Amino acid sequence: MSDGVQRSAVLQDHAVFQAGSHDFQSDIEMLAASELVGTILETVMLATNMRFAAVARVTADRWVACRTVDEVNFGLVAGDEIEIQSTFCQSVRQTTEKVVFNDVATDEIYRNHPIALKFGIASYASIPILRSDGAFFGTLCAIDTVPRNIKHPRAVAMLEMFADLIGRSLETEERLEAHEELVEHERKLTRIQEEFVAVLGHDLRNPVAAFDAGLRQLGHEPLSDRGNTLISLMRSSVRRMNDLIENIMLHAKSRLGGGIRVSAEPDAPLAEAITGVVEEIRAATPEQEIRLDLAFGQPVSCDAARVAQAVSNLLSNAARHSLPDTPLEVRGAIENNVIHIAVSNHGEEVPEEVRDRLFKPFERGTDERSEGLGLGLHIAASIATAHGGRIAVDCTGGVTSFTLSLPVLPPEA
């Protein structure tokens, strides 16, 4: 097989590009999709009266059309390739000097040039496209089969400006593409992490539940005072572990499923659910005084279990930041068809600049030594949002109150 036949055998075309397997697929896609390059080619033809304009990717042995506007019917479209020896662009690549002539029949350098004769080219311009680091990318070409005044200084200056603009835009597009790929990679990695956390939280439930059951059984056995103290401390730790697992699971589910969902019951046992949470915390932390005052006074429609979880998170947060020997307070009432549940503690005031980010995931206020993942307040706020409500923070007279305000939902909201 001759060298010419071998070269022809590896030439690619538009069909290969459409199939997505072109050797220069990414370059062609980038330029073919660029509105800037399309506008440049149309402007070149309008300003010079040339009837073919293209951006070509040129290497030592390849010439590939990446974007064309063809009114001469050369038949070259994105992905089409011709032998590099059949183009003037080979010398442009080798010298990084432009090739320009108005009429090949009278031009002193290119008169009777075989490439021009082969393709019937009368006027021609090929301008090198360089990256900002000087690396050669390809050429901006303008061609016609009749003489045109393409060597006019203004036309040449315009072509050079456009070639420089394309070269700069290449790196902008490539950086953008690289950034988008990085973002997509981070998104996939985040999802994998969230799925792992969800599975981890799920798998931790059983051993923690077994541990809790064992502690309950031990609580019925005769124990020394020290044993009872240790059981109380261990139950407090188990409750904390359960809270962490619930928050992790709910956060992962909300991220993977598009948010926390609530299911309102027409006559939800809200008071009972909140009372149950408070009793659990009292049992686990008998040294902590918790005052409970619920006066809803009417049936409410809400997701009682989720609201109780939000109250549990607020109460755990209040306990961590409460001054020693001061009580925690949980108050609940309904006013103007809105449920208000306030959890208060005596302690340091939350700074104004911290309040806006308290409800973001993995934020832990001003005390970086605080235990927990920083999910409790975020979960509580997410539950409020899912109910169409919100959480407000107020610090007055040494008392910090987190107030959960929820509209009374219709059934099945």
VMD Tcl script that draws the C-alpha trace (Angstrom):
set ca {
  {0.00 0.00 0.00}
  {1.46 3.40 -0.95}
  {1.99 6.21 1.55}
  {-0.81 8.20 -0.08}
  {-3.27 5.32 0.33}
  {-2.18 4.83 3.94}
  {-2.79 8.49 4.73}
  {-6.22 8.38 3.09}
  {-7.15 5.34 5.12}
  {-6.85 7.22 8.42}
  {-8.65 10.41 7.39}
  {-11.76 11.04 9.47}
  {-14.94 12.89 8.58}
  {-18.16 14.45 9.88}
  {-19.78 11.05 10.40}
  {-16.99 10.02 12.78}
  {-17.49 13.27 14.69}
  {-21.25 12.67 14.91}
  {-20.52 9.19 16.24}
  {-18.46 10.79 19.01}
  {-15.23 8.97 18.20}
  {-13.21 11.60 16.32}
  {-9.56 11.95 17.31}
  {-10.21 15.68 17.85}
  {-13.72 15.25 19.27}
  {-13.36 17.67 22.18}
  {-11.77 20.42 20.05}
  {-14.49 20.13 17.40}
  {-17.29 20.07 19.97}
  {-15.90 23.12 21.73}
  {-15.59 25.21 18.56}
  {-18.76 23.90 16.94}
  {-20.75 24.96 20.00}
  {-19.12 28.37 20.41}
  {-21.38 31.33 19.58}
  {-18.29 33.54 19.47}
  {-16.62 31.45 16.74}
  {-19.83 31.35 14.71}
  {-20.13 35.14 14.88}
  {-16.48 35.57 13.91}
  {-16.81 33.40 10.81}
  {-19.98 35.19 9.69}
  {-18.27 38.57 10.25}
  {-15.21 37.48 8.26}
  {-17.38 36.56 5.26}
  {-19.44 39.73 5.53}
  {-16.42 42.04 5.83}
  {-14.24 40.42 3.14}
  {-16.85 39.05 0.67}
  {-15.11 35.67 0.95}
  {-17.57 32.79 0.62}
  {-15.87 30.18 2.79}
  {-14.55 30.63 6.29}
  {-13.38 28.02 8.78}
  {-11.47 27.30 11.95}
  {-9.23 24.26 11.49}
  {-7.28 22.15 13.98}
  {-3.82 21.69 12.52}
  {-1.05 19.38 13.74}
  {2.14 18.09 12.12}
  {0.15 15.52 10.11}
  {-3.55 16.43 10.44}
  {-5.90 19.15 9.10}
  {-9.41 18.92 10.54}
  {-12.30 21.34 10.03}
  {-13.79 22.28 13.42}
  {-16.25 24.97 12.32}
  {-17.12 26.11 8.78}
  {-19.39 28.48 6.89}
  {-19.49 27.34 3.27}
  {-21.19 29.26 0.45}
  {-18.88 27.86 -2.24}
  {-19.96 24.25 -1.67}
  {-16.53 22.90 -0.87}
  {-18.41 20.29 1.13}
  {-16.34 20.66 4.30}
  {-18.18 20.53 7.62}
  {-17.20 19.94 11.25}
  {-15.02 16.84 11.59}
  {-14.07 16.56 7.91}
  {-10.38 16.06 7.26}
  {-8.16 16.58 4.24}
  {-4.54 15.65 3.75}
  {-2.24 18.15 5.42}
  {-0.09 18.26 2.29}
  {-3.12 19.58 0.38}
  {-3.32 22.75 2.50}
  {-1.39 25.97 2.95}
  {-1.84 25.51 6.69}
  {1.17 23.19 6.93}
  {3.52 26.08 6.23}
  {1.49 28.34 8.54}
  {2.01 25.84 11.35}
  {5.71 25.44 10.62}
  {6.43 29.19 10.42}
  {3.50 30.66 12.42}
  {3.32 33.17 9.58}
  {0.06 33.95 7.76}
  {-0.58 33.07 4.13}
  {-2.64 35.67 2.26}
  {-3.21 36.40 -1.44}
  {-5.88 38.24 -3.43}
  {-5.53 36.41 -6.74}
  {-3.40 33.34 -7.18}
  {-3.12 34.04 -10.92}
  {-1.16 37.25 -10.34}
  {0.42 36.76 -6.91}
  {4.21 36.81 -7.03}
  {4.63 34.02 -4.45}
  {1.66 31.70 -5.03}
  {1.11 32.06 -8.80}
  {0.23 28.63 -10.23}
  {0.55 26.98 -6.79}
  {-0.54 23.31 -7.07}
  {-2.81 23.45 -4.00}
  {-4.66 26.48 -5.36}
  {-5.00 24.83 -8.75}
  {-6.22 21.55 -7.23}
  {-9.09 23.17 -5.31}
  {-9.79 26.07 -7.67}
  {-8.74 28.63 -5.07}
  {-8.36 32.21 -6.31}
  {-8.14 34.22 -3.05}
  {-7.03 32.90 0.29}
  {-6.13 33.79 3.86}
  {-4.82 31.48 6.58}
  {-4.03 33.08 9.96}
  {-2.33 31.13 12.77}
  {-4.34 30.61 15.98}
  {-2.02 30.53 18.97}
  {-2.74 29.89 22.61}
  {-1.67 32.50 25.15}
  {1.52 30.51 25.83}
  {2.43 30.63 22.13}
  {1.49 27.00 21.38}
  {0.05 26.49 17.90}
  {-3.57 25.32 17.75}
  {-4.72 25.75 14.15}
  {-5.79 28.35 11.64}
  {-8.53 30.81 10.78}
  {-9.14 30.37 7.05}
  {-11.01 32.43 4.46}
  {-11.26 31.13 0.86}
  {-12.96 32.04 -2.43}
  {-12.85 30.78 -5.98}
  {-12.81 34.35 -7.33}
  {-10.33 37.14 -6.56}
  {-11.02 39.20 -3.42}
  {-9.11 42.06 -1.78}
  {-8.25 40.01 1.29}
  {-4.75 41.53 1.59}
  {-6.15 44.94 2.45}
  {-4.45 46.03 5.70}
  {-7.77 46.45 7.47}
  {-8.93 42.98 6.43}
  {-5.64 41.42 7.55}
  {-5.76 43.28 10.88}
  {-9.32 42.06 11.43}
  {-8.38 38.45 10.68}
  {-5.40 38.59 13.03}
  {-7.55 40.10 15.78}
  {-10.17 37.37 15.32}
  {-7.52 34.63 15.35}
  {-6.11 36.05 18.59}
  {-9.62 36.22 20.06}
  {-10.29 32.58 19.17}
  {-6.96 31.54 20.72}
  {-7.86 33.27 23.97}
  {-11.38 31.88 23.99}
  {-10.01 28.33 23.65}
  {-8.39 28.48 27.05}
  {-11.45 30.12 28.59}
  {-13.65 27.30 27.27}
  {-11.17 24.66 28.39}
  {-10.92 26.13 31.89}
  {-14.71 26.28 32.07}
  {-14.98 22.67 30.93}
  {-12.36 21.59 33.44}
  {-14.23 23.45 36.18}
  {-17.52 21.83 35.21}
  {-15.89 18.41 35.25}
  {-14.47 19.15 38.69}
  {-17.88 20.27 39.96}
  {-19.49 17.12 38.57}
  {-16.79 14.99 40.19}
  {-17.34 16.75 43.52}
  {-21.10 16.26 43.15}
  {-20.66 12.53 42.58}
  {-18.20 12.27 45.46}
  {-20.60 14.13 47.74}
  {-23.42 11.78 46.82}
  {-21.23 8.75 47.53}
  {-20.30 10.24 50.90}
  {-23.95 10.92 51.72}
  {-24.94 7.39 50.74}
  {-22.12 6.03 52.91}
  {-23.25 8.16 55.86}
  {-26.86 6.99 55.39}
  {-25.78 3.34 55.36}
  {-23.49 3.89 58.34}
  {-26.28 5.54 60.33}
  {-28.66 2.72 59.44}
  {-26.16 0.02 60.46}
  {-25.40 1.77 63.76}
  {-29.04 1.71 64.81}
  {-29.19 -1.98 65.75}
  {-26.12 -2.18 68.01}
  {-27.08 1.09 69.74}
  {-30.65 -0.19 70.24}
  {-29.26 -3.43 71.69}
  {-26.98 -1.46 74.00}
  {-29.91 0.67 75.14}
  {-32.04 -2.43 75.79}
  {-29.23 -3.95 77.85}
  {-28.97 -0.78 79.96}
  {-32.71 -0.84 80.58}
  {-32.46 -4.42 81.80}
  {-29.55 -3.54 84.06}
  {-31.62 -0.70 85.49}
  {-34.02 -3.28 86.93}
  {-31.23 -5.15 88.69}
  {-30.01 -4.34 92.20}
  {-27.00 -2.03 91.80}
  {-24.76 -0.01 94.06}
  {-25.04 3.77 94.08}
  {-21.97 3.92 91.84}
  {-23.59 1.40 89.48}
  {-26.76 3.48 89.24}
  {-24.68 6.58 88.52}
  {-22.80 4.78 85.76}
  {-26.04 3.45 84.26}
  {-27.44 7.00 84.21}
  {-24.33 8.33 82.47}
  {-24.34 5.49 79.94}
  {-28.04 5.99 79.16}
  {-27.30 9.68 78.57}
  {-24.57 8.70 76.12}
  {-26.87 6.22 74.38}
  {-29.55 8.88 73.99}
  {-26.93 11.20 72.52}
  {-25.84 8.49 70.09}
  {-29.44 7.93 69.06}
  {-29.87 11.66 68.43}
  {-26.72 11.75 66.31}
  {-27.82 8.73 64.28}
  {-31.28 10.18 63.70}
  {-29.81 13.50 62.58}
  {-27.30 11.82 60.28}
  {-29.98 9.63 58.73}
  {-32.43 12.46 58.24}
  {-29.78 14.77 56.77}
  {-28.62 12.08 54.35}
  {-32.19 11.25 53.33}
  {-33.04 14.91 52.79}
  {-29.94 15.40 50.62}
  {-30.47 12.23 48.62}
  {-34.23 12.62 48.34}
  {-34.48 16.35 47.73}
  {-35.48 17.52 51.21}
  {-37.22 16.47 54.40}
  {-40.81 15.40 53.89}
  {-43.54 15.63 56.52}
  {-46.93 13.97 56.70}
  {-49.57 15.88 58.65}
  {-52.12 14.03 60.75}
  {-55.53 15.71 61.26}
  {-55.38 15.31 65.03}
  {-51.69 14.81 65.67}
  {-50.59 13.80 69.18}
  {-48.19 16.71 69.35}
  {-48.33 17.27 73.11}
  {-47.76 13.57 73.74}
  {-44.83 13.42 71.31}
  {-43.10 16.45 72.85}
  {-43.77 15.19 76.37}
  {-42.27 11.83 75.45}
  {-39.10 13.49 74.16}
  {-38.76 15.59 77.31}
  {-39.29 12.56 79.56}
  {-36.60 10.65 77.69}
  {-34.13 13.47 78.19}
  {-35.12 13.81 81.84}
  {-34.52 10.08 82.37}
  {-31.14 10.22 80.65}
  {-30.02 13.44 82.42}
  {-31.72 13.45 85.83}
  {-29.44 16.24 87.02}
  {-30.93 18.63 84.46}
  {-34.19 20.41 85.39}
  {-36.56 20.70 82.43}
  {-39.77 22.69 82.81}
  {-42.56 21.76 80.43}
  {-45.63 23.90 79.70}
  {-47.79 22.85 76.73}
  {-51.14 24.54 76.17}
  {-52.20 23.84 72.62}
  {-55.87 23.74 73.59}
  {-57.13 22.36 70.28}
  {-56.46 19.49 67.87}
  {-53.51 20.28 65.61}
  {-52.59 19.02 62.17}
  {-48.86 18.41 61.81}
  {-46.21 15.69 61.67}
  {-45.91 15.18 65.43}
  {-42.92 12.82 65.26}
  {-40.88 15.22 63.13}
  {-41.81 18.23 65.29}
  {-40.82 16.27 68.40}
  {-37.48 15.48 66.76}
  {-36.95 19.19 66.11}
  {-37.79 19.95 69.77}
  {-35.37 17.22 70.88}
  {-32.58 18.80 68.85}
  {-33.36 22.26 70.22}
  {-33.47 20.89 73.76}
  {-30.14 19.07 73.37}
  {-28.60 22.27 72.03}
  {-30.04 24.26 74.93}
  {-28.65 21.78 77.47}
  {-25.15 22.01 76.01}
  {-25.09 25.81 76.26}
  {-26.94 26.23 79.55}
  {-25.28 27.61 82.67}
  {-24.87 25.07 85.50}
  {-27.82 24.68 87.86}
  {-30.23 26.60 85.63}
  {-33.43 25.10 84.23}
  {-34.41 24.49 80.64}
  {-37.89 25.48 79.56}
  {-40.15 24.06 76.83}
  {-43.33 26.01 76.18}
  {-45.97 25.36 73.55}
  {-49.12 27.21 72.49}
  {-51.26 28.02 69.47}
  {-51.96 31.58 68.41}
  {-53.76 32.68 65.24}
  {-53.60 29.16 63.83}
  {-49.83 29.03 64.28}
  {-48.07 26.57 66.59}
  {-45.34 28.20 68.70}
  {-42.90 25.98 70.58}
  {-40.11 27.75 72.48}
  {-37.05 26.09 74.00}
  {-35.09 28.33 76.37}
  {-31.94 28.18 78.43}
  {-29.88 30.53 80.61}
  {-26.47 31.14 79.09}
  {-24.25 33.33 76.98}
  {-25.95 35.38 74.29}
  {-25.54 34.14 70.71}
  {-23.66 36.87 68.76}
  {-25.60 38.53 65.94}
  {-23.00 37.54 63.33}
  {-23.36 33.87 64.32}
  {-27.17 33.66 64.26}
  {-27.51 33.64 60.45}
  {-25.32 30.55 60.11}
  {-26.51 28.61 63.13}
  {-28.93 26.57 61.03}
  {-26.47 25.61 58.32}
  {-25.28 21.99 58.36}
  {-22.11 21.25 60.33}
  {-22.06 24.69 61.99}
  {-21.47 24.64 65.73}
  {-21.77 28.27 66.82}
  {-18.85 29.98 68.52}
  {-17.70 27.06 70.65}
  {-15.65 24.79 68.40}
  {-15.26 22.32 71.27}
  {-19.00 21.63 71.28}
  {-19.84 17.97 70.90}
  {-21.88 16.81 67.96}
  {-21.75 17.24 64.22}
  {-23.52 20.58 64.03}
  {-26.58 18.98 62.42}
  {-29.13 19.38 65.22}
  {-30.20 22.96 64.54}
  {-30.03 22.40 60.78}
  {-32.39 19.41 61.05}
  {-34.75 21.37 63.30}
  {-34.80 24.26 60.82}
  {-35.36 21.83 57.92}
  {-38.33 20.27 59.72}
  {-39.75 23.76 60.30}
  {-39.29 24.62 56.62}
  {-40.96 21.36 55.57}
  {-43.99 22.45 57.63}
  {-43.96 25.88 56.00}
  {-42.63 27.44 59.19}
  {-39.38 28.77 60.61}
  {-37.19 29.01 63.72}
  {-36.37 32.34 65.35}
  {-33.62 33.07 67.89}
  {-33.99 35.61 70.67}
  {-31.49 36.53 73.38}
  {-32.89 38.71 76.15}
  {-31.81 39.14 79.76}
  {-29.42 36.20 79.72}
  {-32.07 33.84 78.31}
  {-31.71 32.37 74.82}
  {-34.89 31.10 73.19}
  {-35.30 29.14 69.96}
  {-38.93 29.41 68.86}
  {-40.35 26.97 66.36}
  {-43.33 28.56 64.57}
  {-45.44 26.27 62.39}
  {-48.71 26.92 60.60}
  {-51.33 24.34 61.48}
  {-51.21 22.16 58.37}
  {-54.22 20.70 56.61}
  {-54.34 16.87 56.63}
  {-51.97 15.13 54.18}
  {-50.04 18.36 53.52}
}
mol new
graphics top color blue
foreach p $ca { graphics top sphere $p radius 0.5 }
foreach p [lrange $ca 0 end-1] q [lrange $ca 1 end] { graphics top cylinder $p $q radius 0.2 }
display resetview
